[in-house]
Amino acid sequence: MNIHTPEIDRLPTREEAEAALAVLRQWAGKVSDEDIARLDSAVGFLLPGQGYPALSRIYPEAFRPDAGYLRAMPDLQNGPASLIRGAKARIQHVGISNFRLPIRYATRDGASLVLETSVTGTVSLEAEKKGINMSRIMRSFYAHAEKEFSFGVIEAALDDYKADLGSFDARIQMRLSFPMQMVSLRSDLTGWQYYDIALELVETAGVRKRIVHLDYVYSSTCPCSLELSEHARMERGQLATPHSQRSVARLSVELTGEMAIEDLVELARGAVVTETQVMVKREDEQAFAELNAANPIFVEDAARLFCEALRADPRIGDFRVVASHQESLHSHDAISLLTEGETFAAESLDPHLFRTMIHAR
């Protein structure tokens, strides 16, 4: 049992502290750096002109931290609530974006593709927590990255980092460019069409949703311009061409059943048949002009045609259709947005949403 006298327990006065400091400085000024380090390296800060004690400049290749060293390392991100800067407010999503790695994907016919994939992983952060360890998200994903892709693999990664980080809500999104072979309209040439895809697993309040996003690129011929061009031909013998343009639809669907990426692409292609082409000879170019003339389309038509196809598929629940016709007549774009269900309903739009719907390779 330790017994302390009142003299030992009392707080030293400022004068006593100054005297002790003078003694330490006097001692440190006469001994070696090794002596200072053996006592406490912080003593080196007391010497005039010393920003910090002498440190080794040689990288210690053989050093490996033991468990005790690791436990003693500072971890400010997981520090107490007293370290929080700003409001003690809940953050809905915090994590990493554009973490890239190769992932294997199963095709509809059972083959396997290895594709570069960009991962975004986030979790909720409660108001009393300082932060999260970002590397845990990457480590959780790497533990499952070599398995063939399925939403089950994403779920396993999400389970891991929810458990690691002690969060309630979480989201993983994987972005990739998915290749599919496309046959030309009349020459029977084949080429690779690439589709921007995002696969997303979202958990909120214990409810998980599987979401797929597809950017589908097509040609839109203006119905009004087509009729005006034909009027000029018939009434005045005047050659005229209707305006058409590259257009993009971003289809976001909540899956309620199993659906291959190829199935969603073919659904979009069936709704709006004027998909841009890969391999084209003269007969294909002529065929594409005829196909567009047979299927003129306003941006409102596009949204409703995609909606009709999505509604008819029992594997799809809530969905959103965003369409942008990047006009060749006007210096602005024609846009439309259609949602069904609560998943994608929103009062406000990202101000840069339609700017992202320009496809250039």
C-alpha positions as CSV (number, residue, x, y, z in Angstrom):
1,M,0.0,0.0,0.0
2,N,1.3,3.4,-1.0
3,I,1.1,6.2,1.5
4,H,1.5,9.8,0.2
5,T,2.1,12.7,2.4
6,P,0.2,16.0,1.7
7,E,3.6,17.5,0.7
8,I,4.0,14.9,-2.1
9,D,0.4,15.1,-3.3
10,R,0.1,18.9,-3.5
11,L,0.4,20.6,-6.9
12,P,3.9,22.2,-7.4
13,T,4.0,25.9,-7.6
14,R,5.0,27.8,-10.8
15,E,8.3,28.7,-9.1
16,E,9.1,25.1,-8.3
17,A,8.2,24.1,-11.9
18,E,10.5,26.7,-13.3
19,A,13.3,25.5,-11.0
20,A,12.8,21.9,-12.1
21,L,12.8,23.0,-15.8
22,A,16.1,24.9,-15.3
23,V,17.7,21.7,-13.7
24,L,16.5,19.6,-16.7
25,R,17.9,22.1,-19.2
26,Q,21.2,22.2,-17.4
27,W,21.5,18.4,-17.3
28,A,20.4,18.0,-20.9
29,G,23.0,20.5,-22.1
30,K,25.9,18.5,-20.6
31,V,24.9,14.9,-21.5
32,S,24.8,12.9,-24.7
33,D,21.8,12.4,-27.0
34,E,21.8,8.8,-25.9
35,D,21.5,9.8,-22.3
36,I,18.5,12.1,-23.1
37,A,16.8,9.3,-25.1
38,R,17.2,6.9,-22.3
39,L,15.5,9.3,-19.9
40,D,12.8,10.7,-22.2
41,S,13.4,11.9,-25.8
42,A,11.0,14.8,-25.1
43,V,13.7,16.4,-22.9
44,G,15.5,17.3,-26.1
45,F,12.8,19.9,-26.8
46,L,13.9,21.9,-23.8
47,L,17.3,22.7,-25.3
48,P,17.6,26.1,-27.1
49,G,17.4,25.7,-30.9
50,Q,16.3,22.1,-30.7
51,G,13.0,21.5,-32.6
52,Y,13.2,17.8,-31.8
53,P,15.8,15.2,-30.7
54,A,18.1,13.7,-33.2
55,L,16.3,11.0,-35.2
56,S,17.6,8.2,-37.4
57,R,17.5,9.0,-41.1
58,I,18.0,5.3,-42.2
59,Y,14.9,3.3,-43.1
60,P,14.7,0.3,-40.7
61,E,13.9,-2.4,-43.2
62,A,14.0,-5.2,-40.6
63,F,11.6,-3.5,-38.2
64,R,8.3,-5.3,-37.7
65,P,5.9,-4.0,-35.0
66,D,4.7,-6.4,-32.4
67,A,1.2,-6.4,-30.9
68,G,2.1,-4.0,-28.1
69,Y,3.6,-1.5,-30.5
70,L,0.5,-1.6,-32.7
71,R,-1.8,-1.1,-29.8
72,A,0.2,1.9,-28.7
73,M,0.1,3.7,-32.1
74,P,-2.1,6.8,-32.2
75,D,-5.4,6.5,-34.0
76,L,-6.9,10.0,-34.2
77,Q,-9.7,9.0,-36.7
78,N,-11.1,6.6,-34.1
79,G,-10.6,9.0,-31.2
80,P,-13.1,10.2,-28.6
81,A,-16.0,12.5,-29.3
82,S,-14.1,15.3,-27.7
83,L,-11.9,15.5,-30.9
84,I,-14.8,16.1,-33.2
85,R,-14.5,19.3,-35.1
86,G,-17.7,21.1,-36.2
87,A,-21.2,20.0,-35.3
88,K,-21.8,16.6,-33.6
89,A,-24.1,15.5,-36.4
90,R,-24.8,12.1,-38.0
91,I,-23.1,11.7,-41.4
92,Q,-25.2,9.6,-43.8
93,H,-22.3,8.5,-45.9
94,V,-18.5,8.6,-45.4
95,G,-16.0,6.4,-47.1
96,I,-13.9,6.0,-50.3
97,S,-14.5,6.6,-54.0
98,N,-12.7,5.4,-57.1
99,F,-10.8,2.5,-55.4
100,R,-9.9,0.4,-58.4
101,L,-9.2,-3.3,-58.8
102,P,-9.9,-6.2,-61.3
103,I,-13.1,-8.1,-60.7
104,R,-14.4,-11.3,-62.4
105,Y,-17.9,-11.0,-63.8
106,A,-20.1,-13.9,-65.0
107,T,-21.8,-13.4,-68.3
108,R,-25.2,-14.6,-69.2
109,D,-23.9,-17.7,-71.0
110,G,-21.7,-18.7,-68.1
111,A,-18.4,-17.3,-69.3
112,S,-16.2,-15.1,-67.1
113,L,-14.8,-11.6,-67.7
114,V,-12.1,-9.8,-65.7
115,L,-12.9,-6.1,-65.8
116,E,-11.3,-3.1,-64.2
117,T,-13.8,-1.9,-61.6
118,S,-14.1,1.4,-59.6
119,V,-15.5,0.9,-56.1
120,T,-17.2,3.4,-53.9
121,G,-17.8,2.2,-50.4
122,T,-19.5,4.2,-47.6
123,V,-21.0,3.8,-44.2
124,S,-23.0,5.9,-41.9
125,L,-21.2,7.7,-39.0
126,E,-23.1,8.4,-35.8
127,A,-22.9,11.8,-34.2
128,E,-20.7,10.8,-31.3
129,K,-18.1,9.0,-33.4
130,K,-15.0,11.0,-34.6
131,G,-14.5,9.1,-37.9
132,I,-13.8,5.8,-39.6
133,N,-10.7,3.9,-40.7
134,M,-11.0,4.2,-44.5
135,S,-8.5,1.4,-45.2
136,R,-10.9,-1.1,-43.6
137,I,-13.3,-0.6,-46.4
138,M,-10.7,-1.6,-48.9
139,R,-9.5,-4.5,-46.9
140,S,-13.0,-5.8,-46.5
141,F,-13.5,-5.6,-50.3
142,Y,-10.2,-7.3,-51.1
143,A,-11.2,-10.3,-49.0
144,H,-13.9,-11.1,-51.6
145,A,-12.5,-9.5,-54.7
146,E,-11.1,-12.7,-56.2
147,K,-14.4,-14.5,-56.1
148,E,-16.7,-14.5,-59.2
149,F,-19.0,-11.5,-59.1
150,S,-22.5,-11.7,-57.7
151,F,-24.5,-9.4,-55.4
152,G,-23.8,-12.1,-52.8
153,V,-20.1,-11.2,-52.9
154,I,-20.9,-7.5,-52.5
155,E,-23.1,-8.4,-49.6
156,A,-20.3,-10.3,-47.9
157,A,-18.0,-7.3,-48.3
158,L,-20.7,-5.0,-47.0
159,D,-21.2,-7.3,-44.0
160,D,-17.5,-7.3,-43.2
161,Y,-17.0,-3.5,-43.2
162,K,-20.2,-2.8,-41.4
163,A,-19.0,-5.1,-38.6
164,D,-15.5,-3.7,-38.7
165,L,-16.7,-0.1,-38.5
166,G,-19.7,-0.5,-36.3
167,S,-22.1,1.3,-38.6
168,F,-25.8,0.9,-39.2
169,D,-26.2,2.0,-42.9
170,A,-23.8,1.2,-45.7
171,R,-23.5,1.3,-49.5
172,I,-21.2,-0.4,-52.0
173,Q,-21.2,0.7,-55.6
174,M,-19.1,-0.8,-58.4
175,R,-18.6,1.0,-61.7
176,L,-17.4,-0.8,-64.8
177,S,-17.5,-0.8,-68.6
178,F,-19.2,-4.0,-69.7
179,P,-18.5,-5.3,-73.3
180,M,-21.1,-7.0,-75.5
181,Q,-20.8,-8.1,-79.1
182,M,-23.1,-6.3,-81.5
183,V,-23.9,-7.3,-85.1
184,S,-24.2,-4.6,-87.8
185,L,-27.6,-4.0,-89.3
186,R,-27.0,-5.5,-92.8
187,S,-23.4,-6.5,-93.4
188,D,-23.3,-9.0,-90.5
189,L,-20.1,-7.5,-89.1
190,T,-19.5,-7.8,-85.4
191,G,-17.9,-5.3,-83.0
192,W,-17.7,-4.7,-79.2
193,Q,-20.1,-2.2,-77.7
194,Y,-19.2,-1.0,-74.2
195,Y,-21.8,-0.2,-71.6
196,D,-21.2,2.0,-68.6
197,I,-22.7,0.0,-65.7
198,A,-22.9,0.6,-61.9
199,L,-23.9,-2.1,-59.5
200,E,-25.0,-0.9,-56.1
201,L,-26.0,-2.5,-52.8
202,V,-27.6,-0.2,-50.3
203,E,-28.6,-0.9,-46.8
204,T,-30.7,1.6,-44.9
205,A,-32.4,0.9,-41.6
206,G,-31.8,-2.8,-42.0
207,V,-33.4,-3.0,-45.5
208,R,-31.1,-3.9,-48.4
209,K,-31.7,-3.0,-52.0
210,R,-29.9,-4.2,-55.2
211,I,-29.7,-1.5,-57.8
212,V,-28.2,-1.5,-61.3
213,H,-27.5,1.6,-63.3
214,L,-27.1,1.4,-67.1
215,D,-26.1,4.2,-69.6
216,Y,-27.6,3.3,-72.9
217,V,-26.5,5.4,-75.9
218,Y,-28.8,5.8,-78.9
219,S,-29.7,8.1,-81.9
220,S,-32.8,10.3,-81.7
221,T,-34.3,11.7,-84.8
222,C,-36.7,14.6,-84.1
223,P,-40.2,13.8,-85.3
224,C,-41.0,17.4,-86.0
225,S,-37.8,17.9,-88.0
226,L,-38.6,14.8,-90.0
227,E,-42.0,16.0,-91.0
228,L,-40.8,19.4,-91.9
229,S,-38.1,17.9,-94.1
230,E,-40.6,15.7,-95.9
231,H,-42.9,18.8,-96.3
232,A,-40.1,20.6,-98.1
233,R,-39.5,17.7,-100.4
234,M,-43.1,17.3,-101.3
235,E,-44.2,20.9,-101.6
236,R,-41.1,22.5,-103.1
237,G,-38.8,19.7,-104.3
238,Q,-36.3,20.9,-101.7
239,L,-33.8,18.4,-100.3
240,A,-33.8,18.6,-96.5
241,T,-32.6,16.4,-93.7
242,P,-34.1,16.0,-90.3
243,H,-31.8,16.6,-87.3
244,S,-30.8,13.7,-85.2
245,Q,-28.2,13.4,-82.4
246,R,-26.4,11.1,-80.0
247,S,-28.6,10.6,-77.0
248,V,-28.1,9.0,-73.6
249,A,-30.6,7.3,-71.2
250,R,-29.5,6.4,-67.7
251,L,-31.7,3.6,-66.4
252,S,-31.5,2.9,-62.7
253,V,-33.5,-0.1,-61.5
254,E,-34.1,-1.9,-58.3
255,L,-33.9,-5.6,-58.8
256,T,-36.5,-7.8,-57.2
257,G,-35.2,-10.9,-59.1
258,E,-32.1,-12.2,-60.8
259,M,-31.2,-10.2,-63.9
260,A,-28.1,-10.4,-66.0
261,I,-26.5,-7.2,-67.3
262,E,-27.1,-8.4,-70.8
263,D,-30.8,-8.7,-70.1
264,L,-31.1,-5.0,-69.0
265,V,-29.2,-3.9,-72.1
266,E,-31.5,-5.9,-74.3
267,L,-34.5,-4.4,-72.5
268,A,-33.2,-0.9,-73.3
269,R,-32.5,-1.9,-76.9
270,G,-36.0,-3.3,-77.3
271,A,-37.6,-0.1,-76.0
272,V,-35.5,2.3,-78.2
273,V,-34.2,0.4,-81.2
274,T,-31.9,3.1,-82.6
275,E,-28.8,2.2,-80.6
276,T,-25.6,3.7,-81.9
277,Q,-23.6,1.3,-84.0
278,V,-20.0,-0.2,-83.8
279,M,-19.1,-1.7,-87.2
280,V,-20.6,0.1,-90.2
281,K,-20.4,-0.4,-94.0
282,R,-22.4,1.6,-96.5
283,E,-25.3,-0.7,-96.4
284,D,-25.4,-0.4,-92.6
285,E,-25.3,3.4,-92.7
286,Q,-28.2,3.4,-95.0
287,A,-30.1,0.9,-92.8
288,F,-29.4,3.1,-89.8
289,A,-30.9,6.1,-91.6
290,E,-34.0,4.0,-92.4
291,L,-34.2,2.7,-88.9
292,N,-34.1,6.3,-87.5
293,A,-36.8,7.5,-90.0
294,A,-39.0,4.6,-88.9
295,N,-38.5,5.5,-85.2
296,P,-38.4,9.2,-84.7
297,I,-38.4,10.1,-81.0
298,F,-38.8,13.1,-78.7
299,V,-37.1,13.0,-75.3
300,E,-40.5,12.6,-73.7
301,D,-41.1,9.6,-75.9
302,A,-37.9,8.0,-74.9
303,A,-38.6,8.3,-71.2
304,R,-42.1,6.7,-71.7
305,L,-40.8,3.9,-73.9
306,F,-38.2,2.9,-71.4
307,C,-40.8,3.2,-68.6
308,E,-43.1,0.8,-70.5
309,A,-40.4,-1.8,-70.9
310,L,-39.3,-1.5,-67.3
311,R,-42.8,-1.8,-65.9
312,A,-43.4,-5.0,-67.9
313,D,-40.4,-6.9,-66.4
314,P,-41.3,-8.7,-63.2
315,R,-37.6,-8.7,-62.1
316,I,-37.6,-4.9,-61.7
317,G,-39.2,-2.9,-58.8
318,D,-38.7,0.8,-58.5
319,F,-36.8,2.6,-61.3
320,R,-35.7,5.9,-62.7
321,V,-35.2,7.0,-66.3
322,V,-33.0,10.0,-67.1
323,A,-32.8,10.9,-70.8
324,S,-30.7,13.6,-72.6
325,H,-30.9,14.4,-76.3
326,Q,-27.8,16.4,-77.1
327,E,-29.3,18.5,-79.9
328,S,-27.7,19.1,-83.2
329,L,-30.3,21.9,-83.9
330,H,-30.1,23.8,-80.7
331,S,-27.1,24.8,-78.6
332,H,-28.8,23.2,-75.6
333,D,-29.9,19.7,-74.7
334,A,-33.4,18.3,-74.4
335,I,-33.9,16.3,-71.1
336,S,-36.5,14.3,-69.3
337,L,-36.6,12.4,-66.0
338,L,-39.2,9.8,-64.9
339,T,-39.3,7.9,-61.7
340,E,-41.5,5.1,-60.4
341,G,-41.6,4.1,-56.7
342,E,-39.9,5.7,-53.6
343,T,-36.3,4.5,-54.1
344,F,-35.4,7.1,-56.7
345,A,-37.8,9.9,-55.8
346,A,-36.1,13.2,-55.0
347,E,-37.2,16.8,-54.6
348,S,-33.8,18.1,-55.7
349,L,-31.4,17.1,-58.5
350,D,-27.7,17.1,-58.6
351,P,-27.0,20.3,-60.6
352,H,-24.3,18.4,-62.6
353,L,-26.5,15.4,-63.4
354,F,-27.1,16.0,-67.1
355,R,-23.5,17.2,-67.6
356,T,-22.4,13.6,-66.8
357,M,-24.5,12.2,-69.6
358,I,-22.1,13.0,-72.5
359,H,-20.4,9.9,-73.7
360,A,-16.9,10.3,-75.3
361,R,-14.4,7.5,-75.5
